[in-house]
Structures are given as C-alpha cells and as structure tokens.
C-alpha cells in the first residue's frame, strides 16, 4: 500500500500507517504525511485513496 495515498494539498498526503521506508523518503522531500490506521481495510485491498469519494479543493 506504499503508493496508495491520498494527496490533500501540495506536499501533504494521507497514508496508511506503517511503510517506514516510503515515509522516510517522502519526509526527506518535505512531504507532510498524515498516517491513518487502516489494518482492516488493507486486508480487503483498500487504501486511503480507494476509501474516499471525490475530493474538491480551491
């Protein structure tokens, strides 16, 4: 689920908790990561992007 993230703003994402290596790489590139516990949803093959409807921003 490393690549299944939800971008919510430039350099700001929602990601499933864990994935330390990916999180470290993104953090070094000044990406803010909001981690969410999704253990049960991941079992069904879902991640942050798959669990959201259309996300509109100005």
URDAZI-V57676 format. One record per residue. RES is the residue in one small letter. NEAR is the number of other ideal C-beta (glycine too) atoms within 12 Angstrom. D_LAST is the distance of its C-alpha to the last C-alpha in Angstrom with 1 decimal. Layout:
[[RES:NEAR:D_LAST] [RES:NEAR:D_LAST]]
This chain:
[[x:28:27.7] [x:21:26.9] [x:17:24.4] [x:25:22.9] [x:30:19.9] [x:28:16.3] [x:22:13.8] [x:21:11.1] [x:15:10.0] [x:10:12.1] [x:14:15.6] [x:18:15.0] [x:31:16.4] [x:27:18.1] [x:34:21.7] [x:33:25.0] [x:21:27.4] [x:20:30.0] [x:25:29.9] [x:15:31.1] [x:11:31.6] [x:23:28.1] [x:23:26.6] [x:14:28.8] [x:16:27.9] [x:24:24.2] [x:19:24.8] [x:11:26.9] [x:13:24.0] [x:12:21.9] [x:22:19.8] [x:19:19.2] [x:31:20.4] [x:22:20.2] [x:22:23.3] [x:27:24.0] [x:14:27.5] [x:28:27.6] [x:14:31.3] [x:12:32.1] [x:20:29.2] [x:22:30.0] [x:11:33.5] [x:12:32.2] [x:13:30.3] [x:19:26.8] [x:27:24.2] [x:29:20.7] [x:24:19.0] [x:19:21.6] [x:22:21.3] [x:19:17.8] [x:8:16.5] [x:7:13.4] [x:15:10.4] [x:7:7.0] [x:10:3.8] [x:4:0.0]]
